[in-house]
């Protein structure tokens, strides 16, 4: 018998229900049901999508939602409760639908589309403790948001809850607290289409950031972004103090213990990959740890490392099964784990090694940032600031996150003006800020980015990262031909770099070279790139070249893959392609479903405002034929 695969991950879980639901149903069953549906459609589900949540369970009046970021979960909860307050102001008290929301961060077990475990159970119990109209969060959730949002939750102490053996630290935000929040501290919605970060998708954030930036150049305002009226969260300022001495810097230091089972090379390859790709100090595993249960704190003291990676790997019955866990050695707690069970093929082990190495890299960053904030919040050094700028919490591309990351990098540079890593990332993020039209000083940001990357390229003319940043600068300046030339220079150095093949495709599309653009997107796919944005780009190029049926198939794949399951862009491609290919009934039905939601683009006039969409052949004509309103 093969043991079933168990997948675990850390997640933020939001549990929501209606206060007094039974009484409301008893008084007006049909009115309550219709009211709840309207709240879901107009206030609840749109906020969940904007904050990258995934609805896991719907049960009567209750929802269970998973988020990759607790900041997104809290921002979503506050936005929903504010919207409910505004709506209920004009509703008789006896008929008001009032929500209770609980949020926890913890380890969950994934089984198909369902989630289980204490992380889920605690969220459900917090919801029952919450006052109507408020939000209750666990201590672990509060620890993660208190320095990132200017919203203070009241400490409600340790609470004993049903079916949870330990007492739970509870923090609450009352309905009155939420109603009284000034607009300037309200969290901003994230991009639609962010979603949770799995092992492979986490590495895509950098890719998606670049792609969104490209499309913002092509379009006037980047219609998939949060509107200008969105209210930004306030990121707490961290004092800039002199860097502490770091003669022996063990941040990110790791020992990879030999994995149990018959595939011991996996652990060796992971250690080498972490050291080679990410530059972390990896200590060779000592023979005395072979075959004995690892005790992270002991190993940490003996080897002077901050992290221990352990696990098992075995090939059996044509399958490769790998389980890995990362422990920080100060407290001996697990900070990351993952389980694989895949058909063994020629490249399966390599894929597993690459994925584990990437996830371990990010988990160590997050743990080191938490450690620095815990141990020496008033004495962060340049490395602390740089790591905070690439922490998971600020990776999803939003206006607030981008500003926070640039601010952290500026503090790293202030402490060490020669910090090339911080300088190069600060240059790139400033260009992304310009391309998304989020910059308050466009010329200043472009001047900084151009000056910085040119200086860093001196003597390093083959540095792919810097060359790609240079191409970003040129694109932001409107010099597409030179941007194209620099990207092609990158491919000469690294021929199969999928991200650059994708970027070339975007530029060619903007130049009206649609067949060449399609070929570049397909090259990116063949080079191993794969996400919902690339499928949306490919579908748009297929539409532009008149390949209707293929455009529909690829656009629907993009919609299915997108974390929010509600991406306007490929939906418009589907409608236009169906209309152009002689499927008027299907196009009209899809348009009706599209307009019944909450899309950012609702009319042909909206489409014309975006240069990228308006410049895509067959799109406007197909949408017009399907019956999209003129404006």
C-alpha positions as CSV (number, residue, x, y, z in Angstrom):
1,X,0.0,0.0,0.0
2,X,1.3,3.4,-0.9
3,X,0.9,6.1,1.8
4,X,-1.2,9.0,0.6
5,X,0.6,12.2,-0.2
6,X,0.2,14.8,2.6
7,X,0.8,18.4,1.6
8,X,1.3,21.0,4.3
9,X,1.9,24.7,4.2
10,X,1.7,27.8,6.3
11,X,-1.3,29.9,5.5
12,X,-3.5,32.7,6.9
13,X,-7.1,31.4,7.3
14,X,-10.1,33.7,7.5
15,X,-13.3,32.3,9.0
16,X,-16.5,34.3,8.6
17,X,-20.2,33.8,9.6
18,X,-23.3,35.9,10.1
19,X,-24.2,36.9,13.7
20,X,-27.7,35.8,14.7
21,X,-28.2,34.0,11.4
22,X,-30.9,31.6,12.8
23,X,-33.0,34.5,14.1
24,X,-32.7,36.4,10.8
25,X,-33.8,33.3,8.8
26,X,-36.7,32.8,11.2
27,X,-37.9,36.3,10.8
28,X,-37.4,36.6,7.0
29,X,-36.0,33.5,5.3
30,X,-36.1,34.6,1.7
31,X,-35.0,38.2,2.5
32,X,-32.1,37.0,4.5
33,X,-31.0,34.6,1.9
34,X,-31.2,37.1,-0.9
35,X,-29.5,39.7,1.2
36,X,-26.6,37.4,2.0
37,X,-26.2,36.6,-1.7
38,X,-26.1,40.3,-2.5
39,X,-23.5,40.9,0.1
40,X,-21.4,38.0,-1.3
41,X,-21.7,39.3,-4.8
42,X,-21.2,43.0,-4.2
43,X,-19.0,43.3,-1.0
44,X,-17.5,40.0,0.2
45,X,-16.4,38.1,-2.8
46,X,-14.9,41.1,-4.7
47,X,-12.8,42.0,-1.6
48,X,-11.6,38.4,-1.3
49,X,-10.5,38.4,-4.9
50,X,-8.8,41.8,-4.6
51,X,-6.8,40.5,-1.6
52,X,-5.8,37.3,-3.3
53,X,-7.9,35.0,-1.2
54,X,-9.2,31.5,-2.1
55,X,-12.6,30.5,-0.9
56,X,-12.2,27.0,0.4
57,X,-15.5,26.2,2.1
58,X,-19.1,27.6,1.8
59,X,-21.5,26.3,4.5
60,X,-24.8,28.1,4.9
61,X,-23.9,31.5,6.3
62,X,-20.2,30.7,6.7
63,X,-17.1,31.0,4.6
64,X,-13.6,29.7,5.0
65,X,-10.9,31.6,3.0
66,X,-7.2,30.9,2.6
67,X,-4.6,33.6,2.1
68,X,-0.9,33.4,1.4
69,X,-0.4,36.6,3.4
70,X,-1.9,37.5,6.8
71,X,-1.6,41.2,5.9
72,X,-3.9,40.4,2.9
73,X,-6.2,38.5,5.2
74,X,-6.5,41.3,7.7
75,X,-6.8,44.0,5.0
76,X,-9.6,41.9,3.4
77,X,-11.4,41.5,6.7
78,X,-11.3,45.2,7.5
79,X,-12.4,46.2,4.0
80,X,-15.4,43.8,4.2
81,X,-16.5,45.1,7.6
82,X,-16.1,48.7,6.5
83,X,-18.3,48.0,3.4
84,X,-20.9,46.2,5.6
85,X,-21.0,49.2,8.0
86,X,-21.6,51.6,5.1
87,X,-24.4,49.4,3.7
88,X,-26.1,48.7,7.0
89,X,-26.3,52.4,7.9
90,X,-29.5,52.6,5.8
91,X,-31.0,49.2,6.9
92,X,-33.3,48.7,9.8
93,X,-31.4,47.2,12.7
94,X,-33.6,44.1,12.8
95,X,-32.8,43.3,9.2
96,X,-29.1,44.0,9.2
97,X,-26.7,41.2,8.2
98,X,-23.7,41.6,10.4
99,X,-20.6,39.5,10.1
100,X,-18.0,38.0,12.5
101,X,-14.5,37.3,11.2
102,X,-11.7,35.3,12.8
103,X,-8.1,35.1,11.4
104,X,-5.3,32.7,12.3
105,X,-1.9,31.9,10.8
106,X,-0.8,28.3,11.1
107,X,0.1,25.0,9.5
108,X,-2.6,23.5,7.4
109,X,-3.1,20.2,5.6
110,X,-4.3,20.3,2.0
111,X,-6.5,17.5,0.7
112,X,-7.7,18.3,-2.8
113,X,-9.4,21.6,-2.5
114,X,-10.0,21.3,1.2
115,X,-7.9,22.4,4.1
116,X,-7.7,20.9,7.6
117,X,-5.6,21.2,10.8
118,X,-5.2,23.4,13.9
119,X,-4.6,26.4,11.7
120,X,-8.1,26.1,10.4
121,X,-9.8,25.1,13.6
122,X,-8.3,28.1,15.6
123,X,-9.6,30.5,12.9
124,X,-13.1,29.0,13.3
125,X,-13.0,29.3,17.1
126,X,-11.8,32.9,16.8
127,X,-14.8,33.7,14.7
128,X,-17.1,32.5,17.4
129,X,-15.3,34.7,20.0
130,X,-15.6,37.8,17.7
131,X,-18.2,40.5,18.5
132,X,-20.6,41.2,15.6
133,X,-19.1,43.6,13.0
134,X,-15.6,43.0,14.4
135,X,-12.4,41.0,13.6
136,X,-10.6,38.7,16.0
137,X,-7.1,37.5,15.2
138,X,-4.7,35.1,16.9
139,X,-1.4,36.1,18.6
140,X,0.6,34.7,15.7
141,X,-1.4,36.8,13.2
142,X,-1.1,39.9,15.4
143,X,2.7,39.4,15.6
144,X,2.9,39.5,11.8
145,X,0.7,42.5,11.1
146,X,1.4,44.8,14.0
147,X,4.5,46.3,12.4
148,X,3.0,46.4,8.9
149,X,-0.3,48.1,9.3
150,X,-1.2,51.1,11.4
151,X,-4.1,49.3,13.0
152,X,-3.9,48.2,16.6
153,X,-5.8,45.2,17.8
154,X,-6.8,45.1,21.5
155,X,-5.2,42.3,23.5
156,X,-8.1,40.1,24.8
157,X,-5.8,37.7,26.6
158,X,-5.5,33.9,26.5
159,X,-8.8,32.2,25.7
160,X,-9.7,28.5,26.0
161,X,-11.6,27.3,22.9
162,X,-13.4,24.2,22.0
163,X,-11.3,21.2,20.7
164,X,-8.0,23.1,21.0
165,X,-5.8,21.8,23.8
166,X,-3.9,24.9,24.4
167,X,-5.1,28.4,25.2
168,X,-5.1,30.8,22.3
169,X,-3.9,34.4,22.5
170,X,-6.7,36.6,21.1
171,X,-6.6,40.1,19.7
172,X,-9.7,42.0,18.7
173,X,-10.8,45.0,16.6
174,X,-14.4,46.0,17.5
175,X,-17.0,47.2,15.0
176,X,-16.7,50.7,16.5
177,X,-12.9,50.6,16.1
178,X,-13.3,49.7,12.4
179,X,-15.9,52.3,11.8
180,X,-13.7,55.0,13.4
181,X,-10.5,54.1,11.4
182,X,-9.3,57.1,9.5
183,X,-9.2,56.6,5.8
184,X,-5.4,57.0,5.5
185,X,-4.6,53.9,7.6
186,X,-6.9,51.6,5.8
187,X,-5.1,48.7,4.1
188,X,-5.0,48.9,0.3
189,X,-6.4,46.0,-1.8
190,X,-3.8,43.9,-3.5
191,X,-3.7,43.0,-7.2
192,X,-6.3,40.7,-8.5
193,X,-4.5,37.6,-9.5
194,X,-1.9,37.3,-6.8
195,X,-3.0,34.2,-5.0
196,X,-1.2,32.0,-2.6
197,X,2.5,31.3,-3.1
198,X,3.3,27.6,-3.6
199,X,6.7,26.3,-4.2
200,X,6.7,27.1,-7.9
201,X,4.5,30.1,-7.9
202,X,6.5,32.0,-5.3
203,X,9.3,32.3,-7.7
204,X,6.9,33.8,-10.3
205,X,6.4,37.0,-8.3
206,X,9.5,38.6,-9.8
207,X,8.3,37.5,-13.2
208,X,4.8,38.8,-12.8
209,X,6.1,42.1,-11.4
210,X,8.0,42.6,-14.6
211,X,5.1,41.5,-16.8
212,X,2.7,43.8,-15.1
213,X,5.2,46.7,-15.4
214,X,5.4,46.0,-19.2
215,X,1.7,46.1,-19.7
216,X,1.4,49.3,-17.7
217,X,3.8,50.9,-20.2
218,X,1.6,49.7,-23.1
219,X,-1.6,50.8,-21.4
220,X,-2.5,54.2,-20.1
221,X,-3.2,53.3,-16.5
222,X,-2.9,49.5,-16.1
223,X,-6.6,48.6,-15.8
224,X,-5.9,45.5,-13.8
225,X,-4.5,47.5,-10.9
226,X,-6.3,48.9,-7.9
227,X,-8.0,52.2,-8.7
228,X,-6.6,55.6,-7.8
229,X,-9.1,55.9,-5.0
230,X,-7.7,52.9,-3.1
231,X,-6.6,53.7,0.4
232,X,-3.0,52.8,1.2
233,X,-1.8,51.1,4.4
234,X,0.8,52.9,6.4
235,X,4.1,51.1,6.7
236,X,5.7,51.7,10.0
237,X,9.0,53.5,9.7
238,X,12.0,51.8,11.1
239,X,14.8,54.1,12.5
240,X,18.0,54.2,10.5
241,X,20.8,53.6,13.0
242,X,24.5,52.7,12.5
243,X,25.1,49.2,11.3
244,X,26.0,46.7,14.0
245,X,29.3,44.9,13.6
246,X,28.9,41.6,11.7
247,X,32.4,40.1,11.8
248,X,30.9,36.6,11.6
249,X,27.6,36.9,9.9
250,X,25.7,33.6,10.2
251,X,22.4,34.9,8.7
252,X,21.1,32.2,6.3
253,X,23.7,29.7,7.5
254,X,22.4,26.2,6.8
255,X,23.3,22.6,7.3
256,X,21.5,20.0,5.1
257,X,21.5,16.6,6.9
258,X,21.6,13.5,4.7
259,X,18.0,12.6,3.7
260,X,16.8,9.2,4.8
261,X,15.9,6.7,2.1
262,X,17.6,5.5,-1.0
263,X,18.1,8.9,-2.8
264,X,20.7,10.6,-0.7
265,X,22.0,12.7,-3.6
266,X,18.9,14.8,-3.3
267,X,20.1,16.4,0.0
268,X,23.6,17.0,-1.4
269,X,22.2,18.6,-4.5
270,X,19.8,20.8,-2.5
271,X,22.7,22.1,-0.4
272,X,24.9,22.8,-3.4
273,X,22.0,24.6,-5.1
274,X,21.2,26.8,-2.1
275,X,24.9,27.8,-1.9
276,X,25.4,28.3,-5.6
277,X,22.1,30.0,-6.6
278,X,21.5,32.1,-3.5
279,X,24.9,32.6,-1.8
280,X,23.9,31.3,1.6
281,X,26.7,29.7,3.7
282,X,26.0,26.0,3.7
283,X,27.9,23.8,6.2
284,X,28.8,20.2,5.1
285,X,26.8,17.7,7.1
286,X,28.8,16.0,9.8
287,X,29.0,12.2,9.8
288,X,27.9,12.1,13.4
289,X,24.4,13.3,12.5
290,X,23.8,10.3,10.1
291,X,21.0,8.1,11.3
292,X,20.2,10.0,14.5
293,X,17.1,12.1,15.1
294,X,18.2,15.8,14.6
295,X,17.8,18.2,17.4
296,X,17.9,21.6,15.8
297,X,19.1,23.6,18.8
298,X,21.9,21.2,19.5
299,X,23.0,21.2,15.9
300,X,22.8,25.0,15.8
301,X,25.2,25.3,18.7
302,X,27.6,22.7,17.5
303,X,27.8,23.9,13.9
304,X,27.1,27.6,14.4
305,X,24.2,27.6,11.9
306,X,20.8,29.3,12.0
307,X,19.0,26.6,10.0
308,X,18.8,22.8,9.7
309,X,17.2,21.1,6.7
310,X,16.3,17.4,7.1
311,X,14.0,15.0,5.2
312,X,13.7,11.8,3.3
313,X,13.9,10.8,-0.3
314,X,13.2,7.5,-2.0
315,X,12.4,6.1,-5.5
316,X,10.0,3.3,-5.4
317,X,7.4,1.8,-7.9
318,X,8.3,4.4,-10.5
319,X,7.7,7.4,-8.2
320,X,10.0,9.8,-6.4
321,X,8.8,10.7,-2.9
322,X,10.5,13.5,-1.0
323,X,9.7,15.1,2.3
324,X,11.7,18.0,3.6
325,X,11.5,20.2,6.7
326,X,13.5,23.4,7.6
327,X,14.1,24.2,11.3
328,X,15.5,27.4,12.7
329,X,18.0,26.5,15.4
330,X,17.4,29.3,18.0
331,X,14.1,27.9,19.2
332,X,14.1,24.6,17.3
333,X,10.8,25.3,15.5
334,X,9.9,24.2,12.0
335,X,9.6,27.2,9.6
336,X,8.8,25.3,6.4
337,X,8.0,21.9,5.1
338,X,6.9,20.3,1.9
339,X,6.0,16.8,0.6
340,X,6.4,15.6,-3.0
341,X,5.1,12.4,-4.6
342,X,5.7,12.4,-8.3
343,X,6.2,10.0,-11.2
344,X,10.0,9.5,-11.5
345,X,11.2,10.9,-14.8
346,X,14.5,12.1,-16.1
347,X,14.2,15.6,-14.8
348,X,12.0,15.0,-11.7
349,X,14.8,15.0,-9.2
350,X,16.2,18.3,-10.7
351,X,12.8,19.9,-10.4
352,X,12.4,18.8,-6.8
353,X,15.9,20.1,-6.0
354,X,15.2,23.5,-7.6
355,X,11.8,23.9,-5.9
356,X,13.1,22.9,-2.5
357,X,16.1,25.2,-2.8
358,X,14.0,28.2,-3.8
359,X,11.5,27.6,-1.0
360,X,14.2,27.1,1.6
361,X,15.9,30.3,0.4
362,X,12.6,32.3,0.9
363,X,11.8,30.6,4.2
364,X,15.3,31.5,5.5
365,X,14.8,35.1,4.4
366,X,11.4,35.4,6.2
367,X,12.8,33.7,9.4
368,X,15.9,36.0,9.5
369,X,13.7,39.1,9.1
370,X,11.5,37.9,11.9
371,X,14.6,37.2,14.1
372,X,16.1,40.6,13.5
373,X,12.8,42.4,14.3
374,X,12.5,40.2,17.5
375,X,16.1,40.5,18.7
376,X,17.3,44.0,17.7
377,X,14.4,46.1,16.2
378,X,16.2,49.4,17.0
379,X,19.6,48.3,15.4
380,X,18.9,46.8,12.0
381,X,21.8,46.8,9.6
382,X,22.0,47.0,5.8
383,X,21.6,43.3,5.4
384,X,18.5,43.3,7.6
385,X,16.9,46.0,5.5
386,X,17.8,44.2,2.3
387,X,16.3,40.9,3.5
388,X,13.2,42.7,4.7
389,X,12.8,44.1,1.1
390,X,12.6,40.6,-0.3
391,X,10.5,39.0,2.5
392,X,7.4,37.1,1.4
393,X,5.0,39.7,3.0
394,X,6.1,42.4,0.6
395,X,6.6,40.4,-2.6
396,X,3.1,40.6,-4.1
397,X,3.1,43.6,-6.5
398,X,0.9,46.4,-5.0
399,X,1.5,50.1,-4.7
400,X,2.0,49.8,-0.9
401,X,4.3,46.8,-1.1
402,X,6.4,48.4,-3.8
403,X,6.8,51.7,-1.8
404,X,7.6,49.7,1.3
405,X,10.3,47.7,-0.5
406,X,11.9,50.8,-2.0
407,X,11.9,52.5,1.4
408,X,13.6,49.5,3.0
409,X,16.3,49.4,0.2
410,X,16.9,53.1,0.6
411,X,17.6,52.5,4.3
412,X,20.0,49.6,3.4
413,X,21.8,52.0,0.9
414,X,21.9,54.8,3.5
415,X,23.9,52.5,5.8
416,X,26.1,51.1,2.9
417,X,26.1,53.3,-0.2
418,X,28.2,50.6,-2.0
419,X,25.7,47.8,-1.4
420,X,25.5,46.7,-5.1
421,X,22.7,44.1,-4.4
422,X,20.5,46.7,-2.7
423,X,21.3,49.3,-5.4
424,X,20.4,47.0,-8.3
425,X,17.1,46.0,-6.8
426,X,16.2,49.6,-5.8
427,X,16.9,50.6,-9.4
428,X,14.7,47.9,-10.8
429,X,11.8,48.5,-8.4
430,X,11.8,52.2,-9.2
431,X,11.4,51.4,-12.8
432,X,8.5,49.0,-12.0
433,X,7.0,51.9,-10.0
434,X,7.2,54.2,-13.0
435,X,5.8,51.6,-15.4
436,X,2.8,51.0,-13.1
437,X,2.3,54.8,-12.9
438,X,2.7,54.7,-9.1
439,X,5.7,57.0,-9.0
440,X,5.3,60.4,-7.4
441,X,8.6,61.5,-9.1
442,X,8.8,59.8,-12.4
443,X,11.8,61.7,-13.7
444,X,13.7,61.3,-10.4
445,X,13.0,57.6,-10.2
446,X,14.1,57.0,-13.8
447,X,17.2,59.2,-13.3
448,X,18.2,57.1,-10.2
449,X,17.6,53.8,-12.0
450,X,19.5,54.8,-15.1
451,X,22.4,56.3,-13.3
452,X,22.6,53.3,-10.9
453,X,22.4,50.6,-13.5
454,X,25.0,52.3,-15.8
455,X,27.4,52.6,-12.9
456,X,26.9,49.0,-11.8
457,X,27.4,47.8,-15.4
458,X,30.8,49.3,-15.6
459,X,33.1,46.2,-15.7
460,X,30.1,43.9,-15.5
461,X,28.8,44.2,-19.0
462,X,27.6,40.5,-19.1
463,X,25.6,40.7,-15.9
464,X,22.2,39.5,-17.0
465,X,20.2,41.0,-14.1
466,X,21.7,44.4,-14.7
467,X,21.2,44.2,-18.4
468,X,17.5,43.3,-17.9
469,X,17.1,46.3,-15.5
470,X,18.7,48.5,-18.2
471,X,16.1,47.2,-20.6
472,X,13.4,48.2,-18.1
473,X,14.8,51.7,-17.9
474,X,14.8,52.0,-21.7
475,X,11.3,50.7,-22.0
476,X,10.1,53.2,-19.3
477,X,11.7,56.0,-21.3
478,X,9.8,54.8,-24.4
479,X,12.8,53.6,-26.3
480,X,11.5,50.2,-27.3
481,X,14.0,49.6,-30.0
482,X,16.9,49.9,-27.6
483,X,15.1,47.9,-25.0
484,X,14.6,45.2,-27.6
485,X,18.3,45.3,-28.4
486,X,19.4,45.0,-24.8
487,X,17.0,42.1,-24.2
488,X,18.4,40.3,-27.3
489,X,21.9,40.9,-25.9
490,X,20.7,39.1,-22.7
491,X,19.6,36.1,-24.8
492,X,23.0,36.0,-26.4
493,X,24.4,35.5,-23.0
494,X,21.7,33.3,-21.6
495,X,19.8,31.8,-24.7
496,X,17.0,30.0,-22.8
497,X,16.1,32.8,-20.3
498,X,12.3,32.5,-20.5
499,X,11.6,35.8,-18.7
500,X,13.5,37.7,-21.3
501,X,11.8,35.8,-24.2
502,X,8.5,36.9,-22.6
503,X,9.6,40.5,-22.3
504,X,10.7,40.6,-26.0
505,X,7.2,39.2,-26.9
506,X,5.5,42.1,-25.0
507,X,7.7,44.7,-26.7
508,X,7.0,43.2,-30.1
509,X,3.3,43.1,-29.4
510,X,3.4,46.8,-28.5
511,X,5.2,47.5,-31.9
512,X,2.4,45.7,-33.8
513,X,4.6,42.7,-34.7
514,X,2.1,40.1,-33.5
515,X,3.4,37.0,-35.2
516,X,6.9,37.6,-33.8
517,X,5.4,38.4,-30.5
518,X,3.5,35.1,-30.4
519,X,6.7,33.2,-31.4
520,X,8.5,34.8,-28.4
521,X,5.8,33.9,-26.0
522,X,5.9,30.3,-27.3
523,X,9.7,30.3,-26.9
524,X,9.2,31.3,-23.3
525,X,6.8,28.4,-22.7
526,X,9.2,26.0,-24.3
527,X,12.0,27.3,-22.1
528,X,10.0,26.2,-19.0
529,X,8.1,29.4,-18.2
530,X,4.5,28.7,-17.2
531,X,1.9,30.9,-15.4
532,X,-1.5,32.4,-16.0
533,X,0.0,35.7,-17.2
534,X,2.1,34.0,-20.0
535,X,-1.0,32.2,-21.1
536,X,-3.0,35.5,-21.2
537,X,-0.2,37.1,-23.2
538,X,-0.1,34.1,-25.6
539,X,-3.9,34.1,-26.0
540,X,-3.9,37.9,-26.8
541,X,-1.2,37.3,-29.5
542,X,-3.2,34.4,-31.0
543,X,-6.3,36.7,-31.1
544,X,-4.2,39.3,-32.9
545,X,-3.1,36.8,-35.5
546,X,-6.6,35.5,-36.2
547,X,-6.1,32.1,-34.5
548,X,-9.5,32.2,-32.8
549,X,-10.0,28.6,-31.5
550,X,-6.5,28.5,-30.1
551,X,-7.0,31.9,-28.5
552,X,-10.1,30.6,-26.7
553,X,-8.4,27.5,-25.4
554,X,-5.3,29.3,-24.1
555,X,-7.3,32.2,-22.6
556,X,-9.5,29.8,-20.7
557,X,-6.4,28.1,-19.4
558,X,-5.2,31.4,-18.1
559,X,-8.5,32.0,-16.4
560,X,-8.5,28.6,-14.7
561,X,-4.9,29.1,-13.5
562,X,-5.2,32.6,-12.2
563,X,-5.4,32.6,-8.4
564,X,-8.4,35.0,-8.3
565,X,-10.2,33.0,-11.0
566,X,-11.5,36.4,-12.3
567,X,-9.0,37.9,-14.6
568,X,-10.7,40.5,-16.9
569,X,-8.0,40.4,-19.6
570,X,-8.3,36.8,-20.8
571,X,-12.0,36.9,-20.4
572,X,-12.2,39.7,-22.9
573,X,-10.0,37.7,-25.2
574,X,-12.4,34.7,-25.0
575,X,-15.4,36.8,-25.8
576,X,-13.7,38.6,-28.7
577,X,-12.4,35.3,-30.2
578,X,-15.7,33.5,-29.9
579,X,-17.4,36.4,-31.6
580,X,-14.8,36.6,-34.4
581,X,-15.0,32.8,-35.0
582,X,-18.7,32.7,-35.6
583,X,-19.9,31.7,-32.1
584,X,-22.2,34.7,-31.4
585,X,-24.4,32.9,-28.8
586,X,-21.4,31.7,-26.8
587,X,-19.8,35.2,-27.0
588,X,-23.0,36.9,-25.8
589,X,-23.4,34.4,-22.9
590,X,-19.8,34.9,-21.8
591,X,-20.2,38.7,-22.1
592,X,-23.3,38.6,-19.9
593,X,-21.5,36.6,-17.2
594,X,-18.5,38.9,-17.4
595,X,-20.6,42.1,-17.0
596,X,-22.6,40.4,-14.1
597,X,-19.4,40.4,-12.1
598,X,-17.3,43.4,-11.0
599,X,-14.9,43.9,-13.9
600,X,-12.7,47.0,-14.2
601,X,-13.5,47.3,-17.9
602,X,-17.2,47.4,-18.7
603,X,-17.5,49.3,-22.0
604,X,-15.8,49.7,-25.3
605,X,-14.7,53.2,-24.1
606,X,-12.9,51.6,-21.2
607,X,-11.1,49.2,-23.7
608,X,-10.0,52.2,-25.8
609,X,-8.4,53.9,-22.8
610,X,-5.8,51.0,-22.6
611,X,-3.3,51.3,-25.5
612,X,-2.3,47.6,-25.2
613,X,-5.9,46.3,-25.5
614,X,-7.0,48.9,-28.0
615,X,-3.9,48.1,-30.1
616,X,-4.7,44.4,-30.3
617,X,-6.3,43.6,-33.6
618,X,-9.7,41.9,-33.5
619,X,-10.3,42.7,-29.8
620,X,-12.5,45.8,-30.1
621,X,-14.3,44.5,-33.2
622,X,-15.1,41.2,-31.5
623,X,-16.3,42.8,-28.3
624,X,-18.5,45.2,-30.2
625,X,-20.0,42.4,-32.2
626,X,-20.7,40.4,-29.0
627,X,-22.7,43.4,-27.7
628,X,-20.4,45.1,-25.2
629,X,-21.8,48.6,-24.3
630,X,-20.2,51.5,-26.1
631,X,-19.7,53.6,-22.9
